[in-house]
């Protein structure tokens, strides 16, 4: 007999969401995560309305700051759209992780401090880090060991180093001045400003490797003035962001979240898409083809819209993006609503 029904590799938010969903369906769950305690990560920390709804359906409701929309901003102007699909929330990554971890543990999911270096598969199950299971959900992120070990890694499609994008994040102890996520477009990077508490904002930068935060702020006088003199926290980084998989299933293994593929953080959709995949993976454990279909359905809007925006932002037309959004506010609003669902 296997040690458990479902083995989740990766104890980040998506892995814990998968564990919660599996326990709610009556399955035994073991989560493998080498890091102990609260796990932090460089991310924008904004939960879109759809992501927040999924969390609340799992009885997870982390503290944070309300987010009512998105604002695209440049030194020449801005365009705002307030969500019609509900309210989102800015949540510290550590706060989100603690809330998910407590819920998973309360439901009986067992977490084991272990690193997965290889995966053994058979028609009847899987083994990783000495734990056997009927199914394995690989939620081990951008640099997924499971994806690589099972030969599911695909070329990124933009191998040129100058086209690879990275993320940086830092918190500033300053009063939140808006309930919108502000996306400030500099000539070479984007700065995402997310209120995560009444007296704290997170600033995430997306751009090429080696992007200089000081240079980005220097090109964004409005944002620089807001942050001037504010105590700043440590800088965290992640990347390269773009990842692809050849398929999302291999026998009794399912790739979930960033491990299954990632386009870019530009639209802030990572957690909503990952949570939807976690729910779909647990619902289709016995049907890999059904999970593939559900994966494509859950990621379609994200892949199409994000790929288009990244291509635009990486082209000589980058400077026209915010003016175009200002000139076509209904189109901008429709795009935001598609991603907020």
matplotlib code that plots the C-alpha trace (Angstrom):
import matplotlib.pyplot as plt

x = [0.0, 1.3, 2.0, -0.6, -3.1, -1.7, 1.9, 2.3, 5.9, 6.2, 4.7, 4.1, 0.7, -0.3, 1.0, -0.9, -4.0, -3.8, -3.4, -6.5, -8.5, -7.4, -8.2, -11.7, -12.3, -11.3, -7.9, -4.8, -2.1, 1.6, 3.3, 7.1, 8.8, 12.5, 12.1, 10.7, 8.6, 7.0, 8.1, 8.6, 9.1, 9.5, 6.0, 3.6, 1.4, -1.8, -4.7, -7.1, -10.9, -10.9, -8.0, -9.5, -12.8, -11.1, -9.2, -12.5, -14.1, -11.4, -12.1, -8.8, -9.2, -5.8, -5.4, -4.4, -5.4, -8.4, -7.6, -10.4, -8.7, -5.6, -3.9, -1.5, 0.8, 3.6, 5.2, 2.8, -0.5, -2.5, -5.6, -7.6, -10.1, -12.0, -13.0, -16.6, -15.9, -15.4, -12.7, -9.1, -6.7, -3.0, -1.6, 2.0, 3.3, 4.3, 0.7, -0.8, 1.6, 0.8, -3.0, -2.8, -0.4, -2.7, -5.7, -4.0, -2.7, -6.1, -7.6, -5.0, -2.5, 1.0, 4.0, 7.4, 10.7, 12.3, 13.9, 12.9, 15.9, 14.3, 10.9, 10.2, 7.1, 5.2, 1.7, 0.5, 2.0, 5.0, 7.8, 9.7, 11.9, 11.1, 7.3, 5.1, 1.7, -1.0, -0.6, 2.0, 1.2, 4.3, 3.9, 7.6, 7.7, 9.5, 12.6, 10.6, 12.8, 9.9, 9.3, 13.0, 13.5, 10.5, 11.6, 8.7, 10.9, 10.4, 12.6, 11.5, 11.1, 13.0, 16.4, 18.2, 19.5, 18.4, 14.8, 14.6, 12.7, 13.2, 11.3, 12.5, 10.4, 10.9, 8.5, 8.4, 7.0, 4.8, 1.0, -0.9, -2.0, -4.4, -6.6, -5.5, -2.5, -0.4, 1.7, 4.3, 5.8, 9.4, 11.3, 12.8, 10.9, 7.5, 7.1, 4.0, 2.9, 0.6, -0.8, -0.5, -1.3, -2.4, 1.2, 3.1, 3.3, 5.2, 7.0, 7.8, 9.9, 9.8, 12.5, 15.7, 18.4, 20.4, 17.7, 18.7, 15.9, 17.4, 17.4, 13.8, 12.7, 14.8, 12.8, 9.4, 9.3, 5.7, 6.6, 10.0, 8.3, 5.9, 8.7, 11.3, 12.6, 10.4, 12.3, 12.8, 12.9, 15.3, 15.3, 14.1, 14.5, 13.1, 13.6, 14.0, 10.2, 9.3, 8.9, 7.3, 6.4, 5.8, 2.7, 1.3, 0.9, 3.2, 1.5, 0.3, 2.2, 0.5, 2.4, 0.5, 1.1, 4.4, 5.9, 3.4, 4.6, 4.7, 4.6, 5.3, 4.1, 3.0, -0.7, -0.6, -2.4, 0.0, -1.9, -5.4, -4.2, -2.3, -5.2, -7.5, -5.0, -4.8, -8.5, -8.6, -5.7, -7.4, -10.7, -9.2, -6.6, -7.9, -8.1, -4.9, -6.6, -9.2, -6.6, -4.8, -8.1, -8.8, -5.2, -5.6, -9.0, -7.7, -4.7, -6.0, -6.8, -3.6, -1.4, -2.9, -3.2, 0.1, 2.1, 0.7, 1.5, 5.0, 5.6, 4.4, 6.4, 9.6, 9.2, 10.2, 6.5, 6.8, 6.2, 2.9, 1.3, 0.0, -1.2, -3.0, -4.7, -5.7, -7.1, -9.1, -10.3, -13.1, -10.6, -8.3, -11.2, -12.3, -8.8, -8.6, -12.0, -11.0, -8.0, -9.8, -12.4]
y = [0.0, 3.5, 5.9, 8.4, 9.1, 12.4, 13.5, 17.3, 18.4, 22.1, 23.8, 27.2, 28.7, 26.5, 23.3, 24.1, 25.0, 21.6, 19.9, 21.7, 20.7, 17.1, 16.9, 18.4, 15.5, 13.0, 12.1, 11.6, 14.1, 14.5, 17.8, 17.7, 21.1, 21.5, 24.9, 25.2, 28.0, 30.7, 30.9, 34.2, 34.9, 37.8, 38.5, 41.3, 40.2, 41.2, 38.8, 39.4, 39.0, 35.5, 34.3, 35.8, 34.0, 30.7, 31.2, 32.1, 29.0, 27.0, 29.0, 30.9, 34.7, 36.4, 39.9, 42.6, 45.7, 46.0, 46.3, 47.7, 48.0, 48.5, 51.7, 51.9, 54.9, 56.6, 60.1, 61.3, 60.1, 57.2, 55.1, 53.4, 50.6, 49.5, 45.9, 45.0, 41.3, 42.1, 43.3, 41.9, 42.1, 43.0, 40.4, 39.9, 36.6, 35.5, 36.2, 34.2, 31.3, 31.2, 31.2, 28.4, 26.4, 26.6, 25.6, 22.6, 21.4, 21.9, 19.6, 16.9, 17.4, 16.2, 18.3, 16.6, 18.6, 17.0, 17.9, 16.0, 15.1, 12.4, 10.8, 7.1, 6.2, 2.9, 2.1, 1.9, 5.0, 7.3, 7.6, 10.8, 11.5, 8.1, 8.7, 6.6, 7.8, 7.0, 10.4, 13.2, 16.9, 18.8, 22.3, 23.0, 26.3, 27.9, 25.7, 22.5, 19.4, 17.1, 18.7, 18.4, 14.8, 13.5, 15.1, 17.5, 20.6, 22.5, 25.3, 28.7, 29.9, 33.1, 31.8, 35.1, 36.4, 39.9, 38.8, 37.0, 38.8, 38.8, 40.0, 42.0, 43.0, 45.3, 46.7, 50.3, 51.5, 54.2, 54.9, 53.3, 56.2, 54.2, 51.1, 50.4, 48.3, 50.8, 49.6, 52.3, 51.9, 53.1, 53.0, 49.6, 48.0, 48.0, 48.8, 47.3, 49.0, 47.0, 48.2, 45.2, 47.0, 50.6, 51.5, 49.2, 48.9, 46.4, 47.4, 44.7, 45.4, 43.4, 43.8, 42.4, 40.7, 43.2, 45.9, 48.6, 49.6, 53.1, 53.6, 52.5, 54.9, 57.6, 57.3, 57.4, 60.8, 60.3, 57.0, 58.2, 61.1, 58.8, 56.6, 59.2, 58.8, 55.7, 52.8, 50.0, 46.3, 43.7, 43.1, 39.7, 38.3, 35.6, 34.4, 34.0, 34.0, 32.3, 28.5, 25.9, 22.2, 19.7, 18.4, 18.6, 14.9, 11.8, 8.7, 9.6, 12.9, 16.3, 19.6, 22.4, 26.1, 27.6, 24.1, 23.5, 26.6, 30.3, 33.3, 36.4, 38.3, 41.3, 40.7, 39.5, 36.3, 33.7, 32.8, 32.8, 30.5, 28.3, 27.9, 27.0, 24.4, 22.9, 22.5, 20.9, 18.6, 17.1, 16.8, 14.8, 12.6, 9.5, 11.2, 12.8, 13.9, 15.7, 17.6, 18.6, 20.0, 21.8, 23.2, 24.7, 26.2, 27.7, 29.3, 30.3, 34.0, 34.4, 32.9, 34.9, 38.3, 38.1, 36.9, 39.7, 42.3, 41.0, 41.1, 44.7, 45.7, 44.1, 45.8, 49.3, 50.2, 49.8, 53.5, 53.5, 50.9, 53.3, 55.9, 53.2, 52.0, 55.6, 56.0, 52.8, 52.7, 50.2, 47.7, 48.2, 47.6, 44.5, 43.0, 43.7, 42.1, 39.0, 38.6, 39.5, 36.7]
z = [0.0, -0.7, 2.1, 1.0, -1.7, -2.9, -2.7, -3.2, -4.1, -3.0, 0.0, -1.5, -2.0, -5.0, -3.4, -0.1, -2.2, -3.8, -0.4, 0.9, -2.1, -1.8, 1.9, 1.3, -1.1, 1.5, 0.2, 2.4, 1.6, 2.3, 1.3, 0.7, 1.3, 2.1, 3.7, 7.2, 8.6, 6.6, 3.0, 1.3, -2.4, -4.8, -6.2, -6.7, -3.8, -5.4, -5.3, -8.2, -7.4, -8.8, -6.7, -3.5, -4.2, -4.6, -1.3, 0.5, -0.9, 0.9, 4.1, 3.7, 4.2, 4.8, 6.1, 3.7, 1.9, -0.5, -4.2, -6.3, -9.7, -11.9, -13.0, -15.9, -15.4, -17.3, -16.9, -19.7, -18.2, -16.8, -17.2, -14.4, -14.4, -11.3, -11.1, -11.9, -10.9, -7.2, -5.0, -4.8, -2.0, -1.5, 0.8, 2.1, 0.7, 4.2, 5.4, 2.6, 3.2, 6.9, 6.2, 3.7, 5.8, 8.9, 6.8, 5.3, 8.6, 10.2, 7.6, 8.3, 5.5, 6.7, 5.8, 5.6, 5.4, 2.5, -0.9, -4.0, -6.1, -8.3, -8.9, -9.4, -11.4, -12.0, -13.4, -9.8, -8.2, -7.6, -5.1, -4.2, -1.2, 0.2, 0.2, -2.0, -3.3, -5.7, -7.4, -7.3, -7.9, -8.8, -7.4, -7.1, -9.1, -12.0, -11.6, -11.1, -10.4, -11.2, -14.6, -15.4, -14.1, -16.0, -19.3, -19.4, -19.8, -23.1, -24.5, -23.3, -26.8, -26.2, -25.4, -26.1, -22.8, -23.6, -23.9, -20.5, -17.9, -14.1, -11.1, -8.0, -5.0, -2.1, 0.6, 1.7, 5.0, 3.7, 3.9, 1.1, -1.2, -3.4, -3.5, -7.1, -8.2, -10.0, -12.9, -13.7, -17.1, -17.3, -20.7, -19.8, -16.9, -15.1, -11.4, -9.7, -6.6, -4.4, -1.0, 1.4, 4.6, 5.6, 6.2, 3.8, 0.0, -2.1, -5.2, -7.7, -10.8, -14.0, -16.6, -18.0, -15.9, -13.9, -13.9, -11.5, -9.1, -8.6, -12.3, -12.6, -9.9, -11.4, -14.6, -12.7, -10.9, -9.6, -7.9, -6.7, -4.9, -3.2, -1.9, -1.1, 2.5, 3.2, 5.0, 2.5, 3.2, 1.7, -2.1, -3.3, -6.9, -9.2, -12.7, -15.5, -15.6, -18.9, -18.6, -20.8, -20.4, -23.2, -21.4, -17.9, -17.2, -17.0, -15.7, -12.2, -12.1, -12.7, -13.2, -11.4, -11.1, -12.2, -12.6, -15.5, -17.4, -17.0, -19.3, -17.3, -14.1, -16.2, -15.7, -12.0, -12.8, -11.4, -8.2, -9.7, -12.5, -10.1, -7.7, -10.6, -11.8, -8.3, -8.1, -11.6, -10.9, -7.8, -9.6, -12.5, -10.8, -12.6, -16.0, -17.3, -20.6, -18.6, -16.6, -19.8, -21.1, -17.8, -17.8, -21.2, -20.3, -17.0, -18.6, -22.0, -21.3, -19.2, -21.9, -24.8, -23.1, -21.3, -24.3, -26.4, -23.7, -23.2, -27.0, -27.1, -24.1, -25.5, -28.9, -30.1, -29.5, -25.8, -25.2, -27.0, -24.6, -21.9, -24.5, -26.4, -23.1, -22.4, -25.9, -25.7, -22.1, -22.9, -24.4, -21.4, -19.0, -20.9, -20.7, -17.0, -16.4, -18.3, -16.0, -12.8, -13.1]

ax = plt.figure().add_subplot(projection="3d")
ax.plot(x, y, z, "-o")
ax.set_aspect("equal")
plt.show()
